[in-house]
Amino acid sequence: MIAPAPDRPPSTAQVGTLSPEMLERFGHDPRARFAANLALAHRRIGAACERAERSIDSVRLLPVTKTVPAEVLRLAWQAGVSDFGENKLQEARDKAEQLQDLPIRWCMIGHLQTNKVKYLTRLADEFHALDSLKLAEALDRRLETDDRQMDVYVQVNTSNEDSKFGLSPDALLDFIGGLKAFPRLKPRGLMTLAVFSDDPNRVRPCFTLLRELRDRARQVDERIAGLSMGMSGDYELAVQEGATVVRVGQTLFGPRPTSNADYWPGATG
Ligand SMILES: *Cc1c(COP(=O)(O)O)cnc(C)c1O
């Protein structure tokens, strides 16, 4: 999954550049703290895989770095991470500029407005929040201009909450059929955000539904094989329900100072 990093010598000079606010949030040795958090998350994914009788290689941990400053991403890179998940394009672009010297794979996981596709294709390798044919069309056209392709996950609203982006489950199969008109898009699977709850009996059905939808979507397009689901609060449950990508932020980088409502309209907390 995440490669060990003997080829990525730590540059202690970077740590010295952390501001007092960052020291407060990430500690005096953010690289070591991150590496320990990462190892723990891998162990938990491993245990969840065992319970579900799955191979640990079938789950990819995608570290999510929204609100985490570029200096800390550099330390995470030194600890072996190459793919970073970001929710907002502008924030990702700012960090990418500061980290130009690193071969990072940027994975955009947040809702995107159609008029922003050119920034997405310039930056990102993967997009996890495809949720309309209008966006698919604009993205395909832009990828054609840039002469490249992009891995995409189709976002589904499995919690039936207005606060979540994504297609309604009823609309999914037609949508998947429609995607075939866009040759530059490489559909990799489905993505969802479960209901925010501490109660597994409310969270699990969202993951189960996405898995069932994936099984049906795969009959329309066999490339729809992946399941991008599970965050800090629920990734073990997601793995048990079949997640192939878990998008984990706060478990690795500590609590976020921003509110969920900054990312999901109507969300609280
Ligand atoms: C922030 C975010 C995550 C990760 O959330 P954490 O609580 O930090 O683990 C996952 N998916 C999306 C779409 C996000 O925006």
The ligand as an ORCA input file, in Angstrom:
! r2SCAN-3c Opt
* xyz 0 1
  C     -12.479     15.451      4.706
  C     -12.995     14.340      3.892
  C     -12.745     13.014      4.265
  C     -11.951     12.636      5.499
  O     -12.579     13.035      6.665
  P     -11.870     12.816      8.076
  O     -12.915     13.035      9.075
  O     -10.784     13.852      8.150
  O     -11.282     11.458      8.062
  C     -13.265     12.017      3.457
  N     -13.985     12.301      2.353
  C     -14.227     13.555      1.967
  C     -15.030     13.810      0.731
  C     -13.734     14.625      2.713
  O     -13.971     15.878      2.318
*
